């Protein structure tokens, strides 16, 4: 039953996710270990969800906040600090995942490009 439900949920996934982790890599020449960004998973089916929240304070301009939530297989491990590329945009995992039998939900932040 769970597999049937999970299959139904995963049919809703229209996006593809690439997961990048910072991992220690030893240089064979210098023998020094440095952290490098390594692609650990590519083209993982997923779904992005956006929620806009308008907040106001008395006497101030209304502020719009957007929450970005990733829906992905519960078997996919996304470590803290991992970068994700979804639909050409870069994100970073900002919250602990809510893991359910059929999927997991992770709050993301849009990664700001350094100018």
BADO-528179 format. One record per atom (N, C-alpha, C, O): x, y, z; atom name; residue number from 1. Coordinates in Angstrom, 3 decimals, always signed. Atoms other than C-alpha are relative to their C-alpha. Last residue first. Layout:
R          X          Y          Z   atomo   num
R          X          Y          Z      CA   NUM
...
***
This chain:
R          X          Y          Z   atomo   num
R     -0.338     -0.972     +1.057       N   115
R    +29.084    +39.747     -6.770      CA   115
R     +1.429     +0.461     +0.113       C   115
R     +1.880     +1.276     -0.691       O   115
R     -0.950     -0.980     -0.533       N   114
R    +28.454    +36.556     -4.827      CA   114
R     +0.411     +0.930     -1.136       C   114
R     +0.823     +0.482     -2.206       O   114
R     -1.287     -0.025     +0.710       N   113
R    +25.366    +34.818     -6.115      CA   113
R     +0.865     +1.082     +0.601       C   113
R     +0.396     +2.176     +0.916       O   113
R     -0.326     -1.287     +0.596       N   112
R    +22.644    +34.420     -3.483      CA   112
R     +1.363     -0.090     -0.670       C   112
R     +2.328     -0.567     -0.072       O   112
R     -1.399     -0.328     -0.234       N   111
R    +21.531    +30.854     -2.861      CA   111
R     +0.317     +1.284     -0.750       C   111
R     +0.136     +1.365     -1.965       O   111
R     -0.635     -0.325     +1.272       N   110
R    +17.741    +30.653     -2.713      CA   110
R     +1.413     +0.452     +0.302       C   110
R     +1.620     +1.320     +1.150       O   110
R     -0.228     -1.430     +0.192       N   109
R    +16.860    +29.114     +0.627      CA   109
R     +0.661     +0.169     -1.352       C   109
R     +1.523     -0.619     -1.741       O   109
R     -1.193     -0.462     +0.702       N   108
R    +15.342    +25.679     +0.996      CA   108
R     +0.092     +1.520     +0.031       C   108
R     -0.900     +2.218     +0.239       O   108
R     +0.048     -1.432     +0.266       N   107
R    +12.885    +24.051     +3.410      CA   107
R     +1.336     +0.411     -0.618       C   107
R     +2.402     +0.053     -0.115       O   107
R     -1.158     -0.747     -0.483       N   106
R    +12.931    +20.275     +3.092      CA   106
R     -0.171     +1.462     -0.388       C   106
R     -0.452     +1.780     -1.543       O   106
R     +0.142     -1.407     +0.307       N   105
R     +9.954    +17.945     +2.760      CA   105
R     +1.162     +0.748     +0.643       C   105
R     +1.452     +0.570     +1.826       O   105
R     -0.531     -0.884     -1.028       N   104
R    +10.329    +14.182     +2.618      CA   104
R     -0.133     +1.438     -0.498       C   104
R     -0.145     +1.698     -1.701       O   104
R     -0.803     -1.112     +0.491       N   103
R     +8.275    +11.640     +0.736      CA   103
R     +0.671     +0.707     +1.172       C   103
R     +0.416     +0.390     +2.334       O   103
R     +0.082     -0.121     +1.454       N   102
R     +6.121     +8.503     +1.012      CA   102
R     +0.844     +1.110     -0.601       C   102
R     +1.038     +1.138     -1.817       O   102
R     -0.208     +1.276     +0.696       N   101
R     +6.822     +7.239     +4.550      CA   101
R     +0.088     +0.142     -1.523       C   101
R     +0.779     -0.635     -2.182       O   101
R     +1.233     +0.777     -0.051       N   100
R     +7.270    +10.804     +5.867      CA   100
R     +0.229     -1.311     -0.753       C   100
R     +1.228     -1.432     -1.462       O   100
R     -0.012     +1.250     +0.756       N    99
R    +10.463    +12.711     +6.616      CA    99
R     -1.272     -0.783     +0.281       C    99
R     -1.616     -1.062     +1.429       O    99
R     +1.151     +0.694     -0.581       N    98
R    +10.315    +16.378     +7.630      CA    98
R     -0.159     -1.256     -0.849       C    98
R     -0.542     -1.178     -2.016       O    98
R     +1.065     +0.576     +0.803       N    97
R    +13.800    +17.508     +6.705      CA    97
R     -1.124     -0.569     +0.861       C    97
R     -0.897     -1.104     +1.946       O    97
R     +0.013     +1.457     -0.170       N    96
R    +15.808    +19.815     +8.954      CA    96
R     -1.147     -0.577     -0.826       C    96
R     -2.217     +0.028     -0.897       O    96
R     +0.729     +0.558     -1.130       N    95
R    +16.066    +23.308     +7.566      CA    95
R     +0.141     -1.504     +0.081       C    95
R     +0.588     -2.157     -0.861       O    95
R     -0.025     -0.873     -1.168       N    94
R    +18.216    +25.536     +5.404      CA    94
R     -0.708     -0.587     +1.201       C    94
R     -0.601     -0.040     +2.299       O    94
R     +0.904     +0.575     -0.995       N    93
R    +19.258    +23.353     +2.505      CA    93
R     +0.079     +0.834     +1.262       C    93
R     +1.164     +1.045     +1.805       O    93
R     -0.733     +0.651     -1.082       N    92
R    +20.905    +25.607     -0.050      CA    92
R     -1.026     -0.525     +1.001       C    92
R     -2.049     +0.113     +1.251       O    92
R     +0.603     -0.083     -1.324       N    91
R    +19.500    +26.614     -3.417      CA    91
R     +0.942     -0.625     +1.012       C    91
R     +1.887     -1.328     +0.654       O    91
R     -0.762     +0.620     -1.086       N    90
R    +20.874    +27.281     -6.886      CA    90
R     -0.673     +0.296     +1.341       C    90
R     -1.080     +1.422     +1.625       O    90
R     -0.218     -0.893     -1.137       N    89
R    +18.564    +27.938     -9.839      CA    89
R     +0.721     -0.757     +1.102       C    89
R     +0.537     -1.964     +1.261       O    89
R     -1.001     -1.014     +0.284       N    88
R    +18.801    +26.149    -13.195      CA    88
R     +0.273     +0.980     +1.124       C    88
R     +1.158     +1.825     +0.992       O    88
R     +0.484     -0.874     +1.072       N    87
R    +15.532    +24.229    -12.753      CA    87
R     +0.961     +1.162     -0.257       C    87
R     +0.523     +2.277     -0.542       O    87
R     +1.315     +0.438     +0.458       N    86
R    +16.809    +22.792     -9.468      CA    86
R     -0.485     +1.023     -1.014       C    86
R     -0.578     +2.212     -0.709       O    86
R     +0.317     -0.715     +1.230       N    85
R    +20.452    +22.985     -8.411      CA    85
R     -1.294     -0.600     -0.528       C    85
R     -1.359     -1.783     -0.861       O    85
R     +0.869     +0.699     +0.936       N    84
R    +20.966    +21.992     -4.812      CA    84
R     -0.209     +0.877     -1.220       C    84
R     -0.379     +2.090     -1.099       O    84
R     +0.567     -0.890     +1.020       N    83
R    +23.733    +22.950     -2.440      CA    83
R     -0.835     -0.849     -0.939       C    83
R     -0.516     -2.009     -1.202       O    83
R     -0.058     +0.425     +1.397       N    82
R    +24.343    +20.881     +0.668      CA    82
R     -0.604     +1.062     -0.893       C    82
R     -1.548     +1.754     -0.514       O    82
R     -0.959     -0.795     +0.763       N    81
R    +24.864    +22.757     +3.926      CA    81
R     +0.135     -0.412     -1.449       C    81
R     +0.887     +0.211     -2.198       O    81
R     +0.020     -1.419     -0.360       N    80
R    +23.173    +20.094     +6.034      CA    80
R     +1.072     +0.722     -0.791       C    80
R     +2.200     +0.241     -0.896       O    80
R     -0.687     -0.423     -1.221       N    79
R    +23.174    +16.778     +4.184      CA    79
R     -0.132     +1.502     +0.224       C    79
R     -0.360     +2.271     -0.709       O    79
R     -0.525     -1.325     +0.319       N    78
R    +20.583    +15.719     +1.621      CA    78
R     +0.579     +0.559     +1.290       C    78
R     -0.155     +0.912     +2.213       O    78
R     -0.626     -0.707     -1.114       N    77
R    +19.923    +12.002     +1.817      CA    77
R     +0.578     +1.311     -0.511       C    77
R     +1.389     +1.342     -1.436       O    77
R     -1.051     -0.907     +0.451       N    76
R    +17.441    +10.675     -0.744      CA    76
R     +0.558     +0.760     +1.196       C    76
R     -0.180     +1.465     +1.884       O    76
R     -1.270     +0.729     +0.042       N    75
R    +15.492     +7.662     +0.550      CA    75
R     +1.176     +0.885     -0.402       C    75
R     +2.328     +0.461     -0.311       O    75
R     -0.526     +0.109     -1.362       N    74
R    +12.508     +9.805     +1.604      CA    74
R     +1.338     -0.732     +0.066       C    74
R     +2.023     -0.677     +1.087       O    74
R     +0.076     +1.356     -0.552       N    73
R    +12.036    +10.741     -2.070      CA    73
R     +0.569     -0.045     +1.415       C    73
R     +1.564     +0.621     +1.700       O    73
R     -0.916     +0.952     +0.628       N    72
R    +11.726    +14.492     -2.718      CA    72
R     -0.140     -1.355     +0.700       C    72
R     -0.724     -1.439     +1.780       O    72
R     +0.581     +1.327     -0.216       N    71
R     +9.455    +17.458     -2.002      CA    71
R     +0.862     -0.978     -0.786       C    71
R     +1.079     -0.808     -1.986       O    71
R     -0.357     +1.065     +0.931       N    70
R    +11.381    +20.729     -1.727      CA    70
R     -0.673     -1.289     +0.432       C    70
R     -0.579     -1.683     +1.594       O    70
R     -0.014     +1.347     -0.575       N    69
R     +9.850    +23.735     +0.017      CA    69
R     +0.266     -1.018     -1.110       C    69
R     -0.329     -0.965     -2.187       O    69
R     -0.222     +0.960     +1.082       N    68
R    +10.547    +27.381     -0.763      CA    68
R     +0.140     -1.378     +0.632       C    68
R     +0.999     -1.597     +1.487       O    68
R     -0.517     +1.260     -0.506       N    67
R     +9.076    +29.927     +1.648      CA    67
R     +0.085     -0.968     -1.172       C    67
R     -0.881     -1.149     -1.914       O    67
R     +0.292     +1.197     +0.777       N    66
R     +8.677    +33.465     +0.311      CA    66
R     +0.652     -1.208     +0.658       C    66
R     +1.833     -1.171     +1.004       O    66
R     -0.964     +1.057     -0.282       N    65
R     +8.413    +36.543     +2.489      CA    65
R     -0.413     -1.240     -0.786       C    65
R     -1.591     -1.598     -0.827       O    65
R     +0.348     +1.282     +0.594       N    64
R     +6.654    +39.726     +1.346      CA    64
R     +1.132     -0.987     +0.267       C    64
R     +2.288     -0.719     -0.061       O    64
R     -1.170     +0.797     +0.361       N    63
R     +6.949    +42.756     +3.602      CA    63
R     -0.468     -1.360     -0.512       C    63
R     -1.279     -2.033     +0.125       O    63
R     +0.207     +1.452     -0.052       N    62
R     +4.234    +45.400     +3.852      CA    62
R     +1.246     -0.730     -0.516       C    62
R     +1.904     -0.281     -1.454       O    62
R     +0.382     +0.574     +1.291       N    61
R     +5.539    +48.934     +4.356      CA    61
R     -0.130     -1.518     +0.150       C    61
R     +0.629     -2.150     +0.884       O    61
R     -1.085     +0.438     +0.879       N    60
R     +5.653    +50.152     +7.931      CA    60
R     -0.576     -0.580     -1.290       C    60
R     -1.748     -0.950     -1.362       O    60
R     -0.816     -1.117     +0.460       N    59
R     +3.324    +52.232    +10.131      CA    59
R     +1.133     -0.384     -0.923       C    59
R     +1.930     +0.481     -1.287       O    59
R     +0.645     -1.296     -0.011       N    58
R     +1.933    +49.230    +11.977      CA    58
R     +0.985     +1.094     -0.397       C    58
R     +2.071     +1.216     +0.169       O    58
R     -0.104     -0.562     -1.341       N    57
R     +3.725    +46.109    +10.970      CA    57
R     -0.576     +1.402     -0.074       C    57
R     -0.488     +2.071     -1.103       O    57
R     -0.024     -1.451     -0.159       N    56
R     +2.809    +44.081     +7.939      CA    56
R     +0.163     +0.357     +1.469       C    56
R     -0.290     -0.361     +2.361       O    56
R     +0.062     -0.425     -1.397       N    55
R     +3.423    +40.546     +6.787      CA    55
R     +0.078     +1.523     +0.055       C    55
R     +0.774     +2.156     -0.739       O    55
R     -0.057     -1.451     -0.118       N    54
R     +2.647    +39.008     +3.411      CA    54
R     -0.126     +0.363     +1.472       C    54
R     -1.085     -0.033     +2.135       O    54
R     +0.655     -0.485     -1.216       N    53
R     +3.472    +35.317     +3.104      CA    53
R     +0.213     +1.508     +0.075       C    53
R     +1.345     +1.990     +0.030       O    53
R     -0.262     -1.405     -0.279       N    52
R     +4.269    +33.705     -0.241      CA    52
R     -0.808     +0.450     +1.203       C    52
R     -2.008     +0.189     +1.292       O    52
R     +1.070     -0.584     -0.796       N    51
R     +4.441    +29.922     -0.466      CA    51
R     +0.405     +1.428     +0.327       C    51
R     +1.461     +1.662     +0.915       O    51
R     -0.253     -1.358     -0.476       N    50
R     +6.441    +28.155     -3.140      CA    50
R     -1.210     +0.495     +0.774       C    50
R     -2.356     +0.265     +0.387       O    50
R     +1.241     -0.673     -0.369       N    49
R     +6.579    +24.417     -3.809      CA    49
R     +0.366     +1.359     +0.586       C    49
R     +1.306     +1.478     +1.372       O    49
R     -0.130     -1.213     -0.796       N    48
R     +9.353    +22.612     -5.621      CA    48
R     -1.378     +0.589     +0.260       C    48
R     -2.264     +0.548     -0.593       O    48
R     +0.995     -1.041     +0.262       N    47
R     +8.969    +19.022     -6.785      CA    47
R     +0.272     +1.167     +0.930       C    47
R     +0.492     +0.982     +2.127       O    47
R     +0.439     -0.739     -1.174       N    46
R    +11.540    +16.247     -7.094      CA    46
R     -1.082     +0.999     -0.407       C    46
R     -1.452     +1.093     -1.577       O    46
R     +1.343     -0.582     +0.106       N    45
R    +13.034    +13.692     -9.467      CA    45
R     -0.417     +0.662     +1.313       C    45
R     -0.165     +0.134     +2.396       O    45
R     +0.905     +0.639     -0.956       N    44
R    +16.809    +13.235     -8.959      CA    44
R     -1.374     +0.654     -0.135       C    44
R     -1.480     +1.873     +0.003       O    44
R     +1.293     +0.300     +0.625       N    43
R    +18.648    +14.339    -12.108      CA    43
R     -0.947     -0.780     +0.908       C    43
R     -1.678     -1.655     +0.444       O    43
R     +0.490     -0.834     +1.104       N    42
R    +22.073    +14.206    -10.492      CA    42
R     -1.356     -0.498     -0.481       C    42
R     -1.678     -1.683     -0.389       O    42
R     +1.207     +0.544     +0.626       N    41
R    +23.382    +12.952     -7.148      CA    41
R     -0.473     +0.965     -1.076       C    41
R     -0.523     +2.176     -0.860       O    41
R     +0.257     +1.326     -0.559       N    40
R    +26.680    +13.359     -5.276      CA    40
R     -1.228     -0.651     -0.622       C    40
R     -1.390     -1.868     -0.535       O    40
R     +1.377     +0.377     +0.340       N    39
R    +28.119    +16.280     -7.261      CA    39
R     -0.215     -1.426     +0.502       C    39
R     +0.470     -2.353     +0.072       O    39
R     +0.127     +1.245     +0.746       N    38
R    +31.306    +17.242     -5.404      CA    38
R     -1.479     -0.259     -0.275       C    38
R     -2.307     -0.162     +0.631       O    38
R     +1.405     +0.301     +0.279       N    37
R    +32.222    +20.720     -4.163      CA    37
R     -0.061     -1.200     -0.938       C    37
R     +0.526     -1.196     -2.020       O    37
R     +0.433     -0.305     +1.360       N    36
R    +35.758    +20.665     -2.842      CA    36
R     -1.468     -0.356     -0.144       C    36
R     -1.981     -1.246     +0.535       O    36
R     +1.421     +0.227     +0.276       N    35
R    +37.216    +20.764     +0.647      CA    35
R     -0.329     +0.444     -1.409       C    35
R     +0.046     +1.538     -1.831       O    35
R     +0.804     -1.221     +0.082       N    34
R    +40.991    +20.532     +0.744      CA    34
R     -1.449     -0.384     -0.263       C    34
R     -1.730     -1.426     -0.855       O    34
R     +1.438     +0.239     +0.105       N    33
R    +43.319    +17.732     +1.788      CA    33
R     -0.726     +1.336     +0.041       C    33
R     -0.553     +2.122     +0.973       O    33
R     +0.835     -0.842     -0.870       N    32
R    +46.999    +18.203     +1.090      CA    32
R     -1.470     -0.316     -0.259       C    32
R     -1.876     -0.622     -1.380       O    32
R     +0.437     +0.805     -1.159       N    31
R    +49.087    +15.366     -0.379      CA    31
R     -0.818     +0.823     +1.007       C    31
R     -1.042     +0.384     +2.136       O    31
R     -0.431     -0.730     -1.208       N    30
R    +50.667    +17.929     -2.725      CA    30
R     -0.305     -0.757     +1.284       C    30
R     +0.222     -0.425     +2.346       O    30
R     -1.341     -0.560     +0.162       N    29
R    +50.565    +15.667     -5.790      CA    29
R     +0.489     +0.640     +1.294       C    29
R     +1.581     +0.335     +1.773       O    29
R     -1.015     +1.059     +0.104       N    28
R    +47.637    +13.333     -5.081      CA    28
R     +1.434     +0.536     -0.112       C    28
R     +2.386     -0.179     +0.199       O    28
R     -0.739     -0.252     +1.234       N    27
R    +45.445    +16.204     -3.799      CA    27
R     +1.123     -1.032     -0.092       C    27
R     +1.944     -1.123     +0.821       O    27
R     -1.456     -0.048     -0.145       N    26
R    +43.212    +14.767     -1.088      CA    26
R     +0.657     +0.169     -1.366       C    26
R     +0.406     -0.605     -2.289       O    26
R     -0.635     +0.695     +1.121       N    25
R    +39.530    +15.641     -1.331      CA    25
R     +1.507     +0.192     +0.137       C    25
R     +1.998     +1.313     +0.272       O    25
R     -1.467     -0.071     +0.010       N    24
R    +37.411    +16.583     +1.690      CA    24
R     +0.571     -0.851     -1.138       C    24
R     +0.197     -2.010     -1.317       O    24
R     -0.651     +1.179     -0.562       N    23
R    +33.737    +16.968     +0.749      CA    23
R     +1.515     +0.172     -0.016       C    23
R     +2.056     +0.859     -0.883       O    23
R     -1.392     -0.381     -0.210       N    22
R    +31.444    +19.948     +0.130      CA    22
R     +0.670     -1.173     +0.717       C    22
R     +0.311     -1.501     +1.847       O    22
R     -0.503     -0.045     -1.375       N    21
R    +28.206    +18.464     -1.143      CA    21
R     +1.454     +0.461     -0.007       C    21
R     +2.189     +0.233     -0.968       O    21
R     -1.437     -0.238     -0.072       N    20
R    +26.286    +19.063     -4.387      CA    20
R     +0.396     +0.120     +1.466       C    20
R     -0.206     +0.885     +2.219       O    20
R     -0.436     -0.246     -1.368       N    19
R    +22.821    +17.675     -5.090      CA    19
R     +1.521     +0.069     +0.033       C    19
R     +2.212     -0.821     -0.464       O    19
R     -1.393     +0.408     -0.106       N    18
R    +21.318    +17.962     -8.574      CA    18
R     +0.468     +0.400     +1.395       C    18
R     +0.284     +1.545     +1.809       O    18
R     -0.867     -0.581     -1.011       N    17
R    +17.521    +18.065     -8.643      CA    17
R     +1.409     -0.573     -0.118       C    17
R     +1.587     -1.780     -0.278       O    17
R     -1.177     +0.852     -0.178       N    16
R    +15.027    +17.477    -11.439      CA    16
R     +0.997     +0.742     +0.880       C    16
R     +1.189     +1.950     +0.740       O    16
R     -1.303     -0.644     +0.029       N    15
R    +11.523    +18.966    -11.482      CA    15
R     +1.098     -1.042     +0.152       C    15
R     +0.835     -2.187     +0.521       O    15
R     -0.241     -0.498     +1.355       N    14
R     +8.112    +17.556    -12.408      CA    14
R     +1.392     +0.610     -0.157       C    14
R     +1.809     +0.935     -1.269       O    14
R     -1.307     -0.644     +0.104       N    13
R     +7.441    +15.384     -9.363      CA    13
R     +0.263     +0.381     -1.450       C    13
R     +0.314     -0.479     -2.329       O    13
R     +0.190     -1.453     -0.029       N    12
R     +3.696    +14.671     -9.233      CA    12
R     +1.318     +0.757     -0.161       C    12
R     +1.310     +1.964     -0.406       O    12
R     +0.477     -0.389     +1.335       N    11
R     +4.257    +11.061    -10.306      CA    11
R     -0.219     +1.508     -0.098       C    11
R     -0.248     +2.067     -1.194       O    11
R     -1.161     -0.281     +0.845       N    10
R     +6.309    +10.707     -7.112      CA    10
R     -0.390     +0.319     -1.440       C    10
R     +0.414     +0.898     -2.171       O    10
R     -0.592     -1.285     -0.403       N     9
R     +3.170    +11.021     -4.983      CA     9
R     +1.133     +0.367     -0.952       C     9
R     +1.236     +1.517     -1.379       O     9
R     +0.951     -1.056     +0.374       N     8
R     +1.407     +8.225     -6.884      CA     8
R     +0.556     +1.385     +0.330       C     8
R     +0.427     +2.318     -0.464       O     8
R     -0.052     -0.103     +1.451       N     7
R     +4.457     +5.967     -6.617      CA     7
R     -0.925     +1.109     -0.488       C     7
R     -0.571     +1.866     -1.392       O     7
R     -1.252     -0.678     +0.329       N     6
R     +4.609     +6.676     -2.880      CA     6
R     +0.143     +0.192     -1.507       C     6
R     +0.569     +1.257     -1.954       O     6
R     +0.172     -1.406     -0.349       N     5
R     +0.948     +5.769     -2.479      CA     5
R     +1.251     +0.787     -0.383       C     5
R     +1.161     +1.877     -0.948       O     5
R     +0.960     -0.550     +0.952       N     4
R     +1.443     +2.499     -4.339      CA     4
R     -0.208     +1.494     +0.245       C     4
R     -0.262     +2.287     -0.695       O     4
R     -0.672     -0.143     +1.289       N     3
R     +4.600     +1.721     -2.352      CA     3
R     -0.919     +0.602     -1.053       C     3
R     -0.475     +1.401     -1.878       O     3
R     -0.877     -1.164     -0.073       N     2
R     +2.787     +2.429     +0.934      CA     2
R     +0.692     +0.226     -1.340       C     2
R     +0.820     +1.368     -1.780       O     2
R     +0.821     -1.196     +0.000       N     1
R     +0.000     +0.000     +0.000      CA     1
R     +0.865     +1.260     +0.000       C     1
R     +0.606     +2.202     -0.749       O     1
***
